[in-house]
């Protein structure tokens, strides 16, 4: 017996030991300067010890006003990079590959230390959020350069991959959706125009990111509103950015407050499968997936190439190892822990 989820996966120079991904999940435990601490080290390294193939660090801001909260990680200066480096090395020493998700929160910035927030249009996310200032071309240039500088730091400290966050209604995502982008200039209107800022960011990242390492992008394929983003339109977005992307991390929602009409295990898989077929790019899927048999169905039927487990890995850092053990599969445990599973009760 074998499991597809335990099979390796290679993209560019990065070979994952299995198909399980820890998706980026905000921990809101950084200090006010965006610095990681002992919690981050324990949090990420424990999932590497537990067998995860790819760990994607939580949304990490490229500018102070790009934080989702006052306690989000940052990579806008060298001190932050130096503090992240030991976490990257420790995860890699335990066999995991490590990516970082670079983000700008845009109109969904709730960092109270930042009085000025930006968006494609002056539209608040909800009554509980501040109204952003419509970005100027100078604002956009500064943002592109901030992503570039953060990517250069990420490359310098040895991340295996980089993910650009263009989902969930944060800055780049809000440019993509017609619900939040009401501009009439070169950055609004048609699909090509709404992609213009994301393309600029990706081009700038490629100027400093090693050519042999993968670039990921996270997208929201569905807005759950009739006039919003849907998988067919996101397919057209991917056609615009395909030259700059190696792997697509597919999610949904978050652009406007409208929730999905139903939540169930694998509720976002259909969107990932559609984008995989439309773009020809490998995809990560995610969404209330907790059981190995569902992971096997997704991988076995070619619906996605990698499967991210969010809440499941929060509950059980050793999900991969426990799954192999429960199915009586010969899978390598970390040597210091192996004797704990030689005798079963």
N, C-alpha and C positions, 0 to 999 in steps of 0.2 A: 504494500500500500504506500502511496505517496500523495503529497498534497501540493497543488499548484502554488499555494501561498508560500511554501517553503522553497520554491525554486528561485534561483538568482535572476536578476534583471540587469542588463547593461545598457547604458545610454552615454554616448561619447566615452570619456575615460572612466566613468563611474559605474562600478559593478556593485549592485546591492546584493546582500546575502539572501534576501527573500523579498516578497512582494508587499510587505506590511510597512505602512508609513505612519509616523506620528505627525498629524497635521499641526499647523501653527495654531496655538491656543493661548490667548493672552492670560497671563498669570497675575498681572496688576500688583507685582511685588517689588518692582525696581524702586530705587530712591528717586527723589525729585530731580536728580541730574541724569536720569535714564541709565543708571549703572546697575549691572547685575550683582547678585550677592550669593551667599552660600546656598540659599534655597534653589536658585537656578542651577547651580552645579549639581546638587543632589537630584533635582527634578529630571534633568535631561540625562545625566549619566546613568541613573537607575533604569531608564528605558533602553539605553544602549546595552547595559548588562542584561536586561530582559529579552534581548534578541531582536529588537526593531531593526528593520533594514535601513530606512531613511528617517531621520529626525529633522523636521523643519522647525527651527526656532520661531517663537511667537513674533507677531507683527512688531517690527523694530523701526522706529521713526527715523526719517532722514533729516528732519528739522525739528526743533522744539515744538513749533506749532503743528507739526505732523503727528504728534502723539494722540492716541485715543484718550488717554487719561494722564494724570500727573505721575502715574506709577508704571508707565510703559517703558520698555527698553528703548535705547537710542543708539544710533551709530553715526552721529553727526560730528564726533570728534575722536581724536586718537586715544584719549583715555578710556573711552567706552570700548574701543577695539581691543586695547590691551587687557581689559577686564573680561572680555568675551573669549579671548584666545585660549585660556586654560580649559574652558568648558568644551570648546571644539576639540582640542587635543584629547581630553579625557574620554569623550564619546567615541572618537576614532580609535583610541587604544582598545576599546571594548568591542570593536568590530562594526560599529554603525557608520554610515555616511551621514554627513551633517550639512544641511542647507540653512540659509537665513532668509526670512521673508522681510523684504524692505517695503515700507509703507509710508504713506502720507494720509492722515485721517481726513483732511479736507473739512467739509461741513459737519462731519461727525466727531470733530475734535471736542472733547469735554475736559481738556486740561485747563484748569482754572487759572494757571499761571500764564496762560497765553490769551490775551484779550482780543487778538486779531486772528480770525480764521478765514479760510478761502474756499471758494467753490467755483464751478463753471458758471453758475448763475446765483443770484441772490435769493435762494430758496432754502429755508430751514428744513431739516429732516422731519421735525415734528415740533409741537408747541413746547416740548421740554428741551429743545436745542436752540442755540443761537443762530441768527441769520448770518450767513457768510457774506463776505465781500466778493463780488464778481472779480475773478482774476484778470489782471492785465497780462499782456505779453511778457512784460518784465517779470511779473510774478511767476509765470510759467517757465521762463528761462532759469530763474533762480531754483525752481523746483527740479528741473531737469539736471542742473549742475549738482544739486544736493543728492539726488539718486546716484549720479556718477561718482561723487566723492565717497558715498557710503559703499558702493560696490567695490571701489578701489580698496577701501579698508577691509572689506570682507575677503577679497582675494588675498590681501597681504597676510591675514591671520589664518588662512588655510581652509576656508569653507570648501566643501566638495561641490556645492551647487548654490545657486541663488534663485530666489523666487520674488517676482515683482507682484505686489498685491494690487490687482485690478478688479476686486470683487467687493461685495457687501456694502456698497454705497460710500466707500472711502474715496479719496480724491480722484484717482484714475478711473475708478468704476463710475463715479458720478458724471464724468465726461462721456462715458460710453452710452449711458442710458438716455433715451429721449425724454424720460420722465423728469430728469434732473438737469439736463443740458438744454437750455432754451436760447443759446447763443445764436447770433445771426452772422458771425464773422467766420473766419477760416477754421474755427474749432467747434462749430456747431452745424446742425442740419443733417447732411448726408452721413452715411456710415464712415466714409473716408475722413471727413472732417472731425467727427466725434472720436476717431482713433488717433488723431494727429498728435495729441500730447503723449499718449501711451507709446506711439512709435518713436517719438523723440526721446523718451526715457529709455526705451530699449536700445536704441542706437547709441546713446551715450554710455549705457552700461557695457555694451560690447566693446567700446573703446578701451576699457580698463579691465574687463573680465577675461580670464584666460580662455582662448578659443577652444581648448579641449575639455572644458568643463561645462556642464549643462546650465541652461537658463530656463527657468520655469515661470509660468504666469498663472495666477489664480484669477478665475473669472466667475461671475454670477450669470448663469445661463438663462435664468428666468426671474422676472420681476413680480410675477403673479398679479399683474395688472394688464388689461387689454392693450393699452397703448405703450406698454413698456418693452423691455428686452425679453425675447423668447429664443429658444435654441437655434431657429433658422437665422435670426439676425446675428446671434453670437457666432454662428458659423461664418458669416460674412466678415465679422470682426477678426476672427482667426485668420481668414484669408489675407487680411491686411498686415497682420503681425507675424505670419508664419515664417518669414525669413529670419526672424530674430528669436524664435522660441523652439525649444527642444521637447518640452513636456508641458501639458496643460492640466492644471489642478482645478477640477470642475466642482463648483458649488452653486447655490442659488440664493436669491433673496437678499435682504439687507439694504437694498437701494432705497426703498420706501418702507414705511412701517407695515405694509400689508403682509400677513403671514402666509405660509403655504396652506392650501385648502385642507390638506391632510398630512399627518406625520406618521411614518411607518418605516420599518427597517429597509434601508436602501431606497428611500424616496427620491434621491437625486441621481440614481444610477441611469435612469432613462436619458437624462440630459447628457451625462457623460458619454454614454454610448452613441448618442446622436452626434456629438461633437467629434468623437473619435472617427466616426465614419465620414463626416463632412470635411474634416481637416487633414486626415491621414496622419495626425500626430498621436503619439501615445498619451494616455490620460490617467489621472488619478481620480477615483471616485470616493465619496464620503457621504455619511448621513445616517446616523443611528444604526450602523452596522456593528454587531457585537459577536456574531456566531460564525464559527469556521465554515459551516456548510454554506452560508450565504456568500462568504468570501470565495469559496470554491466555485459556486454557481457563476458569480460575476467573472472570475478569471477564466473558468473553463469554457464559457460561452463567448469569450472575447468581447465582453461588454466594457472592460477597462483593463489596463495593464498593471496598475497598482491600486491597492485599497488602503484608505486611511481610516484608522480607528481613533476617534476622539475620546469620548466618554469612557469607552472600554479600557483605553490605556491609562486614563486618569484613575480608574478603579483598580487596575491590575497592570503594573509595569512589566510583569512577566507573562503577558498574554501569549506571546509567541511560544515561549518555552512550555507554558502550561498546556497549550493546545497540542504541541508535539507529544508531550507526556501522556495526556489523556487519550491520545490515539495510538499509543504504543509505538511511536516512531522514534527511530534512532537519530537524535538531533543533538548537537554538541551543547552541553551546559558549560557555563564558566567553571573552570577546574575547581576553584575553592568551594563551589556549591554542589558539585556533582554527587557527592556522597549522600546528600540530603534526599536524593531521589532514586537511590539504588534499592531501597527497601520501601515497599508501599504498604500502607495499612488500610 
